[in-house]
Amino acid sequence: MLGSIDVSETSIETVEVNLAAKEISASQSATTTVIVKLKNKDRLWGKGATVNLTVDKGTIQTPALDNNDGTYSAIYTAADSAGMAKISVVTGNGKLATTTIKLLELVLSPSQSTVELAAGVTFQTGELASVLVTLKAAGGYPLVDVKLH
């Protein structure tokens, strides 16, 4: 970093957006950190700004947290549907930047999923029994709205 300066003393010229992970699972349990860097014409990082974020899929913390070093951070939480999500950043002086993140389809993991019979329940061959089925993807993310046949 070349140095930082309070944005009240300068005008932001450049906005950079970076992601801790370029792709994450399409689950509301999956998150990544969004890092925003503001620079003035002299390439000094601007601190003390208001940095607002929006997404077209999932949710994001806004405004971003000022790290007091010219960087700002926010947590992005994925949506439950796979595909690309667009993250947009706008500064107090109207500078805009965008990036995208890939939301990966959750694939059933037999080793992470479970089938349980209620404790103490006994039944005879041919009888029906209730079971609790918990379907999970790799990483332990729950699969929701899955139909069992």
C-alpha positions as CSV (number, residue, x, y, z in Angstrom):
1,M,0.0,0.0,0.0
2,L,1.4,3.4,-0.9
3,G,-0.5,5.1,2.0
4,S,-4.0,6.2,2.9
5,I,-5.8,9.4,3.2
6,D,-9.2,10.4,4.6
7,V,-11.8,10.7,1.7
8,S,-12.9,14.1,3.1
9,E,-9.5,15.4,1.8
10,T,-9.6,13.8,-1.6
11,S,-11.8,12.4,-4.4
12,I,-12.1,8.7,-5.0
13,E,-11.2,7.9,-8.6
14,T,-10.8,4.1,-8.6
15,V,-12.9,1.3,-6.9
16,E,-11.6,-2.3,-6.9
17,V,-13.7,-5.2,-5.7
18,N,-12.1,-8.6,-4.7
19,L,-13.6,-11.8,-3.3
20,A,-12.0,-14.1,-0.8
21,A,-13.5,-17.0,-3.0
22,K,-14.6,-16.7,-6.6
23,E,-17.0,-19.6,-6.2
24,I,-19.0,-21.0,-3.3
25,S,-21.8,-23.4,-2.8
26,A,-25.3,-22.3,-3.5
27,S,-26.4,-22.5,0.1
28,Q,-27.6,-19.9,2.6
29,S,-24.9,-21.4,4.9
30,A,-22.1,-20.4,2.4
31,T,-20.4,-17.1,2.8
32,T,-17.3,-15.2,1.5
33,T,-15.7,-11.9,2.2
34,V,-15.9,-9.0,-0.3
35,I,-13.0,-6.6,-0.1
36,V,-13.3,-3.1,-1.6
37,K,-10.3,-0.8,-2.2
38,L,-10.8,2.9,-2.9
39,K,-8.0,5.0,-4.5
40,N,-7.6,8.6,-5.4
41,K,-5.8,10.0,-8.4
42,D,-2.4,9.7,-6.6
43,R,-3.2,6.0,-6.0
44,L,-3.5,6.6,-2.2
45,W,-6.1,4.4,-0.6
46,G,-9.2,6.4,0.7
47,K,-10.5,5.7,4.2
48,G,-13.6,7.1,5.9
49,A,-15.9,6.7,2.9
50,T,-19.4,5.2,2.7
51,V,-19.4,2.1,0.5
52,N,-22.7,0.5,-0.3
53,L,-23.2,-2.9,-1.8
54,T,-26.0,-4.7,-3.6
55,V,-26.5,-8.2,-5.1
56,D,-28.9,-9.7,-7.5
57,K,-28.7,-13.1,-5.9
58,G,-28.2,-13.9,-2.2
59,T,-27.6,-11.2,0.4
60,I,-24.8,-8.8,1.4
61,Q,-23.8,-6.7,4.3
62,T,-24.2,-3.0,3.6
63,P,-22.7,-0.5,4.1
64,A,-19.3,-2.2,4.1
65,L,-17.1,-2.1,7.2
66,D,-14.3,0.5,7.0
67,N,-11.1,-1.2,7.9
68,N,-9.4,2.3,8.4
69,D,-6.7,1.4,5.9
70,G,-8.3,2.2,2.6
71,T,-10.1,-1.2,2.4
72,Y,-13.7,-2.0,3.2
73,S,-15.1,-5.5,3.9
74,A,-18.6,-7.0,3.7
75,I,-19.9,-10.6,4.0
76,Y,-21.8,-12.1,1.1
77,T,-24.2,-14.9,1.7
78,A,-25.1,-17.2,-1.2
79,A,-28.6,-17.9,-2.5
80,D,-29.9,-21.4,-2.6
81,S,-29.9,-21.6,-6.4
82,A,-26.8,-22.2,-8.6
83,G,-25.5,-19.7,-11.2
84,M,-23.8,-16.4,-11.3
85,A,-24.4,-13.6,-8.8
86,K,-23.5,-10.0,-9.5
87,I,-22.1,-7.9,-6.7
88,S,-22.2,-4.1,-7.2
89,V,-20.4,-1.4,-5.2
90,V,-21.1,2.3,-5.1
91,T,-19.2,5.0,-3.2
92,G,-20.6,8.1,-1.7
93,N,-19.3,10.1,-4.7
94,G,-21.0,7.7,-7.2
95,K,-18.1,5.6,-8.3
96,L,-19.3,2.1,-9.3
97,A,-17.6,-1.3,-9.6
98,T,-19.0,-4.8,-10.0
99,T,-17.8,-8.4,-9.8
100,T,-19.5,-11.8,-10.1
101,I,-19.3,-14.9,-8.0
102,K,-20.2,-18.4,-9.1
103,L,-22.7,-20.3,-6.9
104,L,-22.1,-24.0,-7.3
105,E,-24.9,-26.5,-7.4
106,L,-25.0,-28.7,-4.3
107,V,-24.4,-32.4,-5.0
108,L,-25.7,-35.0,-2.6
109,S,-22.9,-36.5,-0.5
110,P,-23.8,-40.0,0.8
111,S,-21.1,-39.8,3.4
112,Q,-22.5,-36.6,4.8
113,S,-26.1,-37.6,4.7
114,T,-27.9,-39.7,7.3
115,V,-31.0,-41.9,7.8
116,E,-32.2,-42.3,11.4
117,L,-34.8,-44.4,13.1
118,A,-36.3,-42.8,16.2
119,A,-34.6,-44.1,19.4
120,G,-36.4,-47.1,21.0
121,V,-38.6,-47.8,18.0
122,T,-39.0,-51.4,17.0
123,F,-40.9,-52.8,14.0
124,Q,-41.4,-56.1,12.3
125,T,-40.5,-57.0,8.7
126,G,-43.1,-55.6,6.4
127,E,-44.3,-52.9,8.8
128,L,-44.0,-49.2,7.9
129,A,-41.7,-47.1,10.0
130,S,-40.9,-43.4,10.1
131,V,-37.4,-42.3,9.5
132,L,-35.6,-39.0,9.6
133,V,-33.5,-38.4,6.4
134,T,-31.0,-35.6,6.5
135,L,-29.5,-34.9,3.0
136,K,-26.3,-32.9,2.9
137,A,-23.8,-31.9,0.2
138,A,-20.0,-32.0,0.5
139,G,-19.0,-29.5,3.2
140,G,-22.0,-30.4,5.2
141,Y,-24.4,-27.9,3.5
142,P,-28.0,-29.0,3.9
143,L,-30.0,-29.9,0.8
144,V,-33.5,-28.4,1.0
145,D,-36.7,-29.0,-1.0
146,V,-35.4,-32.4,-2.2
147,K,-38.1,-34.9,-3.0
148,L,-37.5,-38.5,-2.0
149,H,-39.1,-41.4,-3.9
